[in-house]
């Protein structure tokens, strides 16, 4: 939860960078991307080695990095230096989240576990977004980073609970031989594109609202309220589970996301902004559990969910980075970018489902 939190309050953080560091929208996006890139790199490494170490020790290392780097971030005023520090903070994030997702992957019911995790995460992010404007006004970005450091410090108290999540088997096949499967690769790439689309929208959601002539308090209220809609996505996954496979609910949820952000391409009212963000968040929170449940089925040691995390962070870093370029012609560029990426995701996961284990195409005697 601690690791994901900076990403979920990203719109507020990006706006804080713009206002308090006096930098452009584009450079603020690059700082946010640096944090995500650091997480992606460490998650790639963890996907190769996490099965060799205690999840408790892995989490302690990641949280320690976060405590230090977030603390240092609170005292950095130079944008270029801050970009570097946020990159190293991202490394800690990738390690922490890898441990958390691997623990869920090793549980008896990963799809349900991931849905509860994501739903709870969205609720906490809503609280964070509600509190962030007050933090920014009271203590600026320094207060935000100090809070993140404190949250990581508190997280260290809960690491002993990870000791009970053991590997379900000791057999660990070659990871390279696994990802060489075309269907698996399509699923991984689809997940990366999905997260890139989310990052393109979410990083600039606050700015999009302001561009629609809404006040900062209105936008903040909607962003916070929409985060609580993660409960809707969680409930949907818990209710439907995998009775319709995973590609179909993923495709439906993404189409809802496309429809919701399309409402923001022209002039919109406060009510339309509320509808768009609430639908967007509800659908978003239902997609990730299905992808992570799939990765958990493919490899229960936790390596696949760690690799999926790396692709998630790569996608979320690439999304704002590309959006930082395309919004030069207007913020609608980030919306068009997301729509294209969402469509590509639907195509890839639909093709992949035909030969993945969710369709029982992989023989039962394979380790995947």
PADOKE-733159 format. One record per residue (C-alpha): x negated, y negated, z. Coordinates in steps of 0.2 Angstrom, whole numbers, padded with zeros to 4 digits, always signed. Example, Ala and Ser with C-alpha at 12.3 -4.5 7.8 and 13.67 -1.06 7.14 Angstrom:
BEGIN
-0062+0022+0039 -0068+0005+0036 
END
This chain:
BEGIN
+0000+0000+0000 -0014-0012+0005 -0023-0009-0012 -0008-0012-0023 -0003-0028-0014 -0014-0040-0023 -0007-0035-0039 +0011-0036-0034 +0009-0054-0028 -0001-0058-0044 +0011-0072-0050 +0008-0082-0034 -0010-0079-0034 -0012-0084-0052 -0002-0100-0049 -0013-0103-0034 -0028-0102-0044 -0021-0114-0057 -0016-0127-0044 -0030-0126-0031 -0045-0123-0042 -0039-0134-0055 -0042-0122-0069 -0032-0117-0085 -0019-0104-0086 -0031-0094-0097 -0046-0094-0084 -0034-0089-0070 -0029-0074-0080 -0047-0069-0082 -0050-0070-0064 -0035-0059-0061 -0041-0047-0075 -0058-0046-0066 -0050-0039-0050 -0041-0026-0061 -0056-0021-0071 -0066-0018-0055 -0052-0007-0049 -0051+0002-0065 -0070+0006-0065 -0070+0013-0048 -0054+0023-0052 -0063+0031-0067 -0077+0036-0055 -0065+0043-0042 -0056+0054-0055 -0072+0064-0057 -0077+0066-0039 -0062+0063-0027 -0059+0082-0026 -0076+0084-0018 -0073+0072-0003 -0062+0070+0012 -0048+0057+0007 -0050+0049+0024 -0068+0045+0021 -0064+0039+0003 -0051+0027+0010 -0062+0021+0024 -0075+0016+0011 -0063+0007+0000 -0054-0002+0014 -0071-0008+0021 -0076-0015+0004 -0059-0024+0003 -0061-0032+0021 -0078-0039+0016 -0074-0045-0002 -0057-0053+0002 -0065-0062+0017 -0079-0069+0006 -0066-0074-0007 -0058-0085+0006 -0073-0096+0006 -0077-0097-0013 -0072-0113-0022 -0082-0110-0038 -0071-0101-0051 -0085-0092-0059 -0092-0085-0043 -0074-0081-0037 -0072-0071-0053 -0087-0060-0048 -0081-0058-0030 -0064-0052-0036 -0072-0040-0047 -0080-0031-0032 -0064-0033-0022 -0056-0023-0037 -0069-0009-0034 -0063-0007-0016 -0045-0007-0023 -0048+0007-0035 -0055+0018-0021 -0041+0015-0009 -0027+0018-0021 -0036+0034-0028 -0036+0041-0010 -0017+0036-0007 -0011+0043-0024 -0021+0059-0022 -0013+0062-0005 +0004+0061-0013 -0001+0072-0028 -0006+0085-0015 +0011+0084-0007 +0025+0097-0010 +0036+0085-0020 +0025+0072-0029 +0039+0064-0040 +0049+0060-0025 +0034+0055-0015 +0028+0043-0029 +0046+0035-0030 +0046+0032-0011 +0029+0025-0012 +0033+0013-0027 +0050+0008-0019 +0042+0003-0003 +0028-0006-0012 +0040-0017-0021 +0049-0021-0005 +0033-0026+0004 +0028-0036-0012 +0044-0045-0010 +0040-0050+0007 +0023-0055+0002 +0030-0066-0012 +0042-0075+0000 +0028-0078+0012 +0014-0083+0000 +0021-0101-0004 +0021-0105+0014 +0003-0098+0016 -0003-0108+0001 +0005-0124+0007 -0002-0121+0025 -0020-0114+0021 -0021-0113+0002 -0029-0098-0006 -0041-0096+0009 -0026-0091+0019 -0020-0079+0006 -0037-0070+0005 -0039-0070+0024 -0022-0061+0025 -0028-0048+0012 -0043-0045+0022 -0033-0043+0038 -0022-0031+0030 -0036-0020+0024 -0043-0021+0042 -0027-0015+0049 -0026-0001+0035 -0042+0007+0043 -0031+0012+0058 -0020+0023+0047 -0034+0033+0038 -0034+0048+0050 -0017+0052+0043 -0025+0057+0026 -0034+0071+0034 -0019+0083+0033 -0018+0082+0014 -0028+0096+0008 -0031+0103-0010 -0018+0116-0015 -0032+0126-0024 -0051+0126-0025 -0051+0129-0044 -0056+0113-0053 -0057+0115-0072 -0067+0104-0083 -0059+0087-0083 -0066+0083-0101 -0058+0099-0107 -0041+0094-0100 -0040+0076-0107 -0045+0083-0124 -0028+0089-0126 -0019+0077-0138 -0003+0077-0129 -0011+0073-0113 -0021+0059-0121 -0005+0052-0128 +0003+0052-0111 -0013+0043-0103 -0013+0030-0117 +0005+0027-0116 +0004+0024-0097 -0011+0012-0100 +0000+0002-0113 +0015+0002-0102 +0005-0006-0088 -0003-0018-0100 +0014-0024-0105 +0019-0026-0087 +0003-0036-0083 +0006-0047-0098 +0023-0052-0091 +0020-0051-0072 +0004-0062-0072 +0013-0076-0080 +0031-0074-0073 +0029-0089-0062 +0023-0100-0076 +0037-0093-0087 +0050-0098-0074 +0042-0116-0072 +0042-0118-0091 +0061-0114-0091 +0063-0130-0080 +0066-0120-0064 +0059-0127-0048 +0044-0118-0040 +0056-0113-0025 +0068-0106-0037 +0055-0096-0046 +0047-0089-0030 +0064-0084-0023 +0068-0074-0039 +0051-0066-0039 +0053-0061-0021 +0071-0055-0023 +0067-0045-0039 +0053-0036-0030 +0067-0029-0018 +0074-0021-0034 +0061-0008-0033 +0073+0001-0021 +0085+0003-0036 +0071+0012-0046 +0066+0023-0032 +0084+0028-0029 +0086+0032-0048 +0071+0044-0047 +0077+0052-0031 +0094+0055-0039 +0089+0061-0056 +0073+0069-0052 +0067+0078-0068 +0083+0086-0073 +0082+0077-0090 +0063+0078-0091 +0052+0063-0089 +0051+0055-0107 +0069+0052-0108 +0071+0042-0091 +0055+0033-0095 +0061+0028-0112 +0078+0022-0106 +0069+0011-0092 +0057+0003-0104 +0071-0001-0116 +0080-0010-0101 +0063-0019-0098 +0063-0025-0116 +0081-0031-0116 +0077-0040-0099 +0062-0050-0105 +0070-0054-0122 +0082-0065-0112 +0068-0077-0108 +0063-0080-0126 +0074-0095-0128 +0081-0107-0116 +0088-0099-0100 +0097-0104-0085 +0093-0099-0067 +0106-0085-0067 +0098-0078-0083 +0081-0078-0075 +0088-0069-0060 +0096-0056-0071 +0080-0054-0082 +0068-0052-0067 +0080-0040-0057 +0082-0029-0072 +0064-0029-0076 +0058-0024-0059 +0072-0011-0056 +0066-0002-0073 +0047-0004-0069 +0049+0004-0052 +0057+0019-0060 +0044+0023-0073 +0028+0024-0063 +0034+0038-0052 +0038+0049-0067 +0021+0046-0075 +0012+0050-0059 +0023+0065-0056 +0017+0071-0073 -0001+0068-0069 +0001+0077-0052 +0009+0092-0061 -0006+0093-0073 -0019+0093-0060 -0015+0094-0041 -0032+0090-0035 -0029+0072-0037 -0041+0069-0051 -0027+0066-0064 -0018+0053-0054 -0034+0044-0050 -0038+0044-0069 -0020+0038-0072 -0024+0024-0059 -0039+0019-0069 -0028+0017-0085 -0015+0008-0075 -0028-0005-0069 -0036-0006-0086 -0019-0009-0094 -0015-0022-0081 -0031-0031-0084 -0030-0030-0102 -0012-0036-0102 -0016-0053-0093 -0032-0055-0103 -0024-0053-0120 -0009-0064-0114 -0022-0077-0109 -0026-0078-0127 -0009-0077-0135 -0001-0090-0123 -0012-0103-0130 +0003-0105-0143 +0016-0104-0129 +0021-0093-0115 +0033-0083-0126 +0017-0075-0133 +0015-0064-0117 +0033-0058-0120 +0031-0053-0138 +0015-0044-0133 +0024-0034-0120 +0038-0029-0131 +0026-0022-0144 +0016-0013-0130 +0033-0006-0123 +0038+0001-0140 +0021+0010-0142 +0023+0017-0125 +0040+0025-0129 +0033+0032-0145 +0018+0040-0137 +0027+0048-0122 +0041+0055-0133 +0028+0063-0144 +0018+0070-0129 +0033+0077-0120 +0035+0091-0134 +0020+0100-0128 +0017+0095-0110 +0021+0106-0096 +0037+0096-0093 +0044+0106-0108 +0035+0122-0102 +0024+0122-0118 +0008+0126-0108 +0007+0144-0102 +0009+0147-0084 -0008+0155-0082 -0017+0139-0087 -0025+0128-0074 -0016+0113-0081 
END
